[in-house]
Amino acid sequence: MELLTNSAGRRRNRQWPDEVKARIVAETLRPGATVGQVAQRHGLKANHLSSWRTLARNGKLVLPAPEGPVEFASLMVAPVEEVTAEEPSASAGPEIVLGAVSIRLEPGAPASRIASVVHALMATS
């Protein structure tokens, strides 16, 4: 008796270099991208890609620098009582509130800056 096997249907475990994993994870962070779509485009299962995202979130996978312009904003954290107790003054800048998050921008902040902050908040929620 001879046993014939068909290895064509067998799944091979691929080894993904960290640079490739990081590039694929970075694709999921673009506005409008979903983990499912990115995973399908690269022949991955969505839960596999999600585990890579967890590695990145935990600092075990270093993501490439963003391709577009990067804008930094200062962040000041205060206890909730202190933030809610003070009344905004007339000279205060725009304030963006999303759930428990409140972001106050500098007085005279341009509309493009306000829009970019709102866009970033909406992409993460």
Backbone as JSON, one array per atom type, in Angstrom:
{
  "sequence": "MELLTNSAGRRRNRQWPDEVKARIVAETLRPGATVGQVAQRHGLKANHLSSWRTLARNGKLVLPAPEGPVEFASLMVAPVEEVTAEEPSASAGPEIVLGAVSIRLEPGAPASRIASVVHALMATS",
  "N": [[0.84, -1.16, 0.0], [0.54, 2.19, -0.85], [0.93, 5.49, 0.29], [-0.34, 8.51, -0.64], [0.12, 11.94, -0.45], [-1.4, 15.15, -0.43], [0.02, 18.06, -0.59], [-0.67, 20.54, -1.44], [-2.98, 21.73, -0.43], [-2.26, 22.34, 2.09], [-1.56, 24.57, 4.74], [0.95, 26.98, 5.05], [3.03, 28.28, 7.54], [3.9, 31.54, 7.54], [6.77, 33.56, 7.89], [6.99, 36.73, 8.99], [8.87, 39.58, 8.51], [9.79, 42.03, 10.99], [9.79, 44.67, 10.02], [8.02, 44.57, 7.89], [5.66, 43.77, 9.17], [5.28, 46.04, 10.77], [4.88, 48.02, 8.81], [2.48, 47.13, 7.68], [0.76, 47.25, 9.9], [0.84, 50.02, 10.29], [-0.62, 50.82, 8.08], [-3.22, 50.26, 8.91], [-3.76, 52.35, 10.56], [-4.33, 54.56, 9.12], [-6.62, 57.14, 8.14], [-9.94, 56.04, 7.68], [-9.22, 53.43, 7.06], [-9.66, 49.93, 7.67], [-9.09, 47.18, 9.89], [-9.86, 44.7, 8.89], [-10.01, 45.12, 6.08], [-7.34, 45.8, 5.44], [-6.01, 43.51, 6.3], [-7.1, 41.56, 4.59], [-6.14, 42.51, 2.12], [-3.46, 41.88, 2.37], [-3.45, 39.19, 2.63], [-3.91, 38.12, 5.17], [-5.34, 37.0, 8.3], [-7.79, 38.81, 10.09], [-7.65, 38.77, 12.9], [-5.03, 38.04, 13.32], [-3.61, 40.24, 12.37], [-4.59, 42.07, 14.19], [-3.32, 41.17, 16.5], [-0.72, 41.92, 15.93], [-1.07, 44.66, 16.0], [-1.51, 44.96, 18.72], [1.03, 44.26, 19.66], [2.43, 46.47, 18.69], [1.18, 48.53, 20.12], [2.02, 47.89, 22.67], [4.65, 48.5, 22.49], [6.38, 46.66, 21.4], [6.72, 46.39, 18.76], [8.01, 48.41, 16.43], [6.73, 51.13, 14.77], [6.83, 52.56, 11.44], [7.88, 55.93, 10.64], [5.36, 58.45, 10.23], [4.01, 59.15, 6.96], [2.9, 61.55, 6.08], [2.68, 65.1, 6.97], [3.54, 65.84, 10.35], [2.02, 66.91, 13.31], [2.52, 68.37, 16.41], [1.08, 68.72, 19.62], [0.77, 70.41, 22.72], [0.06, 68.78, 25.82], [-1.84, 68.97, 28.64], [-2.58, 67.59, 31.69], [-5.14, 67.48, 34.05], [-6.8, 67.13, 37.21], [-10.23, 65.99, 37.17], [-12.08, 67.52, 38.69], [-10.83, 70.01, 38.84], [-10.76, 70.84, 36.18], [-13.5, 70.96, 35.46], [-14.44, 72.8, 37.28], [-13.52, 75.33, 36.67], [-14.46, 78.18, 34.83], [-14.61, 78.8, 31.36], [-12.81, 81.5, 30.0], [-13.39, 84.58, 28.19], [-11.21, 85.02, 26.6], [-10.24, 82.56, 26.12], [-9.17, 79.79, 24.08], [-10.53, 77.73, 21.39], [-12.55, 74.94, 22.42], [-12.68, 71.46, 22.39], [-14.84, 68.83, 22.88], [-15.2, 65.46, 23.51], [-16.94, 62.97, 24.65], [-15.49, 61.96, 27.63], [-13.22, 63.34, 27.15], [-11.6, 66.39, 26.88], [-10.4, 68.96, 24.96], [-8.48, 71.8, 24.83], [-7.64, 74.35, 22.74], [-5.15, 76.76, 21.69], [-5.79, 80.3, 21.97], [-7.07, 81.83, 19.06], [-6.53, 79.76, 17.33], [-6.05, 78.33, 14.14], [-8.58, 77.41, 11.73], [-7.89, 75.14, 10.26], [-6.2, 73.74, 12.0], [-7.96, 73.16, 14.12], [-9.76, 71.54, 12.74], [-8.05, 69.4, 12.06], [-7.48, 68.31, 14.58], [-10.04, 67.5, 15.44], [-10.58, 65.64, 13.41], [-8.58, 63.72, 13.97], [-9.43, 62.9, 16.52], [-11.91, 61.73, 15.89], [-11.1, 59.62, 14.31], [-9.95, 57.92, 16.13], [-11.98, 57.15, 17.78]],
  "CA": [[0.0, 0.0, 0.0], [1.3, 3.43, -0.95], [0.17, 6.62, 0.78], [-0.05, 9.75, -1.36], [-0.4, 13.12, 0.26], [-1.57, 16.35, -1.24], [0.49, 19.18, 0.22], [-1.12, 21.8, -2.02], [-4.0, 22.32, 0.43], [-1.67, 22.61, 3.4], [-1.22, 25.97, 5.01], [2.31, 27.2, 5.51], [3.2, 29.43, 8.42], [4.86, 32.48, 6.98], [7.53, 34.38, 8.83], [6.92, 38.11, 8.55], [9.87, 40.45, 9.14], [9.2, 43.09, 11.8], [9.58, 45.87, 9.21], [6.8, 44.36, 7.09], [4.55, 43.82, 10.12], [5.1, 47.44, 11.16], [4.31, 48.75, 7.68], [1.08, 46.7, 7.54], [0.05, 47.84, 11.04], [0.72, 51.45, 10.02], [-1.72, 50.99, 7.11], [-4.49, 50.23, 9.63], [-3.92, 53.6, 11.3], [-4.7, 55.63, 8.2], [-8.05, 57.46, 8.21], [-10.82, 55.26, 6.83], [-8.77, 52.04, 6.91], [-10.12, 48.98, 8.68], [-8.2, 46.03, 10.07], [-10.31, 43.66, 7.98], [-9.62, 45.43, 4.7], [-5.88, 45.73, 5.32], [-5.65, 42.1, 6.45], [-7.48, 40.88, 3.34], [-5.24, 42.95, 1.07], [-2.15, 41.25, 2.56], [-3.62, 37.75, 2.79], [-3.86, 37.8, 6.59], [-6.6, 36.98, 9.04], [-7.91, 40.06, 10.83], [-7.19, 38.62, 14.28], [-3.56, 37.99, 13.27], [-3.19, 41.63, 12.25], [-4.91, 42.71, 15.48], [-2.27, 40.82, 17.46], [0.43, 42.77, 15.59], [-1.4, 45.99, 16.51], [-1.27, 44.9, 20.16], [2.48, 44.34, 19.83], [2.83, 47.86, 18.46], [0.65, 49.32, 21.23], [2.84, 47.56, 23.84], [6.02, 48.92, 22.24], [7.21, 45.53, 20.97], [6.83, 46.49, 17.31], [8.23, 49.83, 16.16], [6.09, 51.52, 13.52], [7.6, 53.54, 10.66], [7.46, 57.32, 10.79], [4.25, 58.78, 9.34], [4.39, 59.69, 5.66], [2.44, 62.93, 5.95], [3.2, 66.03, 7.97], [3.19, 65.51, 11.73], [1.82, 68.11, 14.11], [2.53, 68.06, 17.83], [0.34, 69.65, 20.46], [1.07, 70.19, 24.13], [-1.02, 68.12, 26.53], [-1.79, 69.2, 30.08], [-3.57, 66.75, 32.35], [-5.55, 68.03, 35.34], [-7.92, 66.37, 37.8], [-11.53, 66.33, 36.59], [-12.7, 68.59, 39.46], [-10.17, 71.27, 38.48], [-11.15, 71.2, 34.81], [-14.92, 71.31, 35.38], [-14.76, 73.9, 38.18], [-13.18, 76.64, 36.11], [-15.27, 78.64, 33.72], [-13.76, 79.31, 30.28], [-12.85, 82.95, 29.86], [-13.66, 85.06, 26.83], [-9.97, 84.97, 25.83], [-9.83, 81.16, 25.95], [-9.25, 79.28, 22.72], [-11.6, 76.76, 21.15], [-12.54, 73.73, 23.24], [-13.31, 70.33, 21.71], [-15.22, 67.85, 23.89], [-15.68, 64.19, 22.97], [-17.09, 62.1, 25.81], [-14.76, 62.44, 28.81], [-12.02, 64.04, 26.7], [-11.79, 67.81, 26.58], [-9.16, 69.53, 24.42], [-8.53, 73.26, 24.66], [-6.58, 74.85, 21.85], [-4.71, 78.12, 21.99], [-6.64, 81.34, 21.37], [-6.73, 82.17, 17.68], [-6.13, 78.56, 16.57], [-6.64, 78.35, 12.8], [-9.6, 76.4, 11.46], [-7.26, 73.9, 9.8], [-5.71, 73.04, 13.19], [-9.13, 72.64, 14.81], [-10.27, 70.42, 11.92], [-7.15, 68.24, 12.16], [-7.67, 67.71, 15.91], [-11.34, 66.82, 15.4], [-10.41, 64.48, 12.53], [-7.8, 62.74, 14.72], [-10.28, 62.34, 17.56], [-12.94, 60.88, 15.28], [-10.46, 58.41, 13.79], [-9.61, 57.03, 17.23], [-13.15, 56.72, 18.55]],
  "C": [[0.89, 1.24, 0.0], [0.4, 4.58, -0.53], [0.61, 7.87, 0.03], [-0.65, 10.91, -0.59], [-0.48, 14.29, -0.71], [-1.17, 17.55, -0.37], [0.02, 20.53, -0.32], [-2.15, 22.49, -1.13], [-3.48, 22.67, 1.81], [-1.3, 24.07, 3.56], [0.19, 26.06, 5.56], [2.33, 28.4, 6.44], [4.27, 30.31, 7.83], [5.56, 33.22, 8.12], [7.55, 35.8, 8.28], [8.01, 38.91, 9.25], [9.18, 41.58, 9.9], [8.92, 44.35, 10.99], [8.3, 45.76, 8.39], [5.58, 44.42, 8.0], [4.24, 45.28, 10.47], [4.45, 48.25, 10.05], [2.83, 48.41, 7.51], [0.24, 47.28, 8.67], [-0.17, 49.34, 10.8], [-0.41, 51.73, 9.02], [-3.07, 51.03, 7.82], [-4.78, 51.52, 10.37], [-4.29, 54.77, 10.41], [-6.21, 55.89, 8.31], [-8.85, 56.63, 7.21], [-10.43, 53.8, 6.65], [-9.37, 51.18, 8.01], [-9.14, 47.81, 8.73], [-8.57, 44.94, 9.08], [-9.87, 43.88, 6.54], [-8.11, 45.29, 4.49], [-5.43, 44.27, 5.4], [-5.95, 41.34, 5.16], [-6.52, 41.24, 2.21], [-3.88, 42.24, 1.15], [-2.25, 39.74, 2.78], [-3.49, 37.28, 4.24], [-5.26, 37.63, 7.15], [-6.62, 38.24, 9.9], [-7.4, 39.92, 12.27], [-5.66, 38.54, 14.36], [-3.01, 39.42, 13.22], [-3.49, 42.38, 13.55], [-3.86, 42.38, 16.53], [-1.0, 41.63, 17.19], [0.18, 44.19, 16.11], [-1.18, 46.04, 18.03], [0.22, 44.97, 20.46], [2.96, 45.78, 19.69], [2.4, 48.74, 19.63], [1.49, 49.11, 22.49], [4.31, 47.89, 23.63], [6.95, 47.8, 21.79], [7.37, 45.47, 19.45], [6.9, 47.98, 16.99], [7.66, 50.17, 14.79], [6.95, 52.53, 12.78], [7.07, 54.95, 10.92], [6.31, 57.6, 9.83], [4.74, 59.41, 8.05], [4.02, 61.15, 5.51], [3.05, 63.82, 7.0], [2.69, 65.66, 9.36], [3.06, 66.81, 12.5], [1.75, 67.69, 15.57], [1.75, 69.14, 18.57], [0.71, 69.36, 21.91], [-0.17, 69.59, 24.81], [-0.83, 68.39, 28.0], [-2.92, 68.4, 30.7], [-3.86, 67.33, 33.72], [-6.66, 67.15, 35.9], [-9.25, 66.87, 37.26], [-12.17, 67.49, 37.34], [-12.14, 69.95, 39.06], [-10.62, 71.75, 37.11], [-12.59, 71.67, 34.77], [-15.26, 72.51, 36.24], [-14.47, 75.26, 37.55], [-14.04, 76.96, 34.89], [-14.34, 79.14, 32.61], [-13.91, 80.83, 30.16], [-13.1, 83.33, 28.4], [-12.4, 84.97, 25.97], [-9.48, 83.54, 25.62], [-9.99, 80.75, 24.49], [-10.39, 78.29, 22.57], [-11.43, 75.52, 22.02], [-13.31, 72.64, 22.49], [-13.58, 69.27, 22.77], [-15.76, 66.61, 23.18], [-15.74, 63.21, 24.13], [-16.39, 62.72, 27.01], [-13.51, 63.23, 28.43], [-12.37, 65.47, 26.33], [-10.45, 68.38, 26.15], [-9.37, 71.01, 24.21], [-7.34, 73.68, 23.81], [-6.26, 76.3, 22.2], [-5.68, 79.12, 21.35], [-6.15, 81.66, 19.96], [-6.27, 80.98, 16.85], [-6.8, 78.59, 15.21], [-7.64, 77.2, 12.6], [-9.0, 75.08, 11.01], [-6.73, 73.08, 10.97], [-6.88, 72.41, 13.95], [-9.67, 71.42, 14.06], [-9.37, 69.2, 12.04], [-7.27, 67.55, 13.51], [-8.97, 66.93, 15.95], [-11.23, 65.55, 14.56], [-9.64, 63.37, 13.26], [-8.62, 62.1, 15.82], [-11.32, 61.38, 17.0], [-12.35, 59.59, 14.76], [-10.14, 57.43, 14.9], [-10.82, 56.56, 18.01], [-13.96, 55.68, 17.82]]
}
